Amino acid sequence: MKVSDTMKQKLTPHDFRAMRIKLGLSQQKMAEMLGYTTRSMICHLESGNRDITPRMTITMNLLMEKHNDKLAQRT
């Protein structure tokens, strides 16, 4: 998937949370990866109180690609 394609997709709060959990990241660690100092922003994103930006969508998709590549190398 091209980065430009990922910008057209909008992650739902449920998708965002599911991806974070699949990556094995805590809310705090996810916040740090996205440039935040506390996990409160992740709580807001996962509850739908804040919009998931295109930058966050791209970052999450890239993290998932990297995660899936690592899983594929193990088999």
C-alpha positions in Angstrom: 0.0 0.0 0.0 1.3 3.4 -0.9 1.5 6.2 1.6 -0.8 8.3 -0.5 -3.4 5.5 -0.3 -3.2 5.5 3.5 -4.1 9.2 3.6 -7.4 8.4 2.0 -8.3 5.9 4.7 -9.6 7.1 8.0 -9.0 5.1 11.0 -11.8 4.7 13.4 -11.1 4.9 17.2 -11.7 1.1 17.3 -9.3 0.4 14.5 -6.7 2.7 16.2 -7.0 0.8 19.5 -6.9 -2.6 17.8 -3.8 -1.7 15.9 -2.1 -0.4 19.0 -2.9 -3.6 20.9 -1.7 -5.8 18.0 1.5 -3.9 18.0 1.9 -4.7 21.7 2.1 -1.1 22.7 0.8 0.6 25.9 -1.1 3.9 25.6 2.0 5.6 27.0 4.4 4.0 24.5 2.1 4.8 21.6 1.9 8.4 22.8 5.6 8.7 22.9 5.9 7.2 19.3 3.4 9.9 18.1 5.3 12.7 19.9 3.1 13.2 23.0 4.4 13.1 26.5 1.4 11.5 28.2 -1.1 8.8 27.3 -4.1 11.1 27.6 -4.1 11.9 23.9 -4.3 8.2 23.1 -7.2 7.9 25.5 -9.0 10.8 23.6 -8.2 9.2 20.2 -9.5 5.8 21.2 -12.6 7.2 22.8 -13.4 9.3 19.7 -13.0 12.6 21.5 -10.2 13.6 19.2 -9.8 13.1 15.5 -7.2 10.7 14.1 -5.1 12.8 11.8 -3.8 11.7 8.4 -0.3 11.7 9.9 -1.4 9.4 12.7 -3.0 7.1 10.1 0.2 6.9 8.1 2.3 6.3 11.2 0.0 3.5 12.3 -0.1 1.9 8.9 3.7 2.0 8.6 4.1 0.5 12.1 1.7 -2.3 11.1 3.7 -3.0 7.9 6.9 -3.2 9.9 5.2 -5.4 12.5 3.9 -7.7 9.8 7.2 -7.9 8.1 8.9 -9.0 11.4 6.2 -11.7 11.8 6.7 -12.9 8.2 10.5 -13.2 8.8 9.9 -15.5 11.8 8.1 -18.1 9.7 
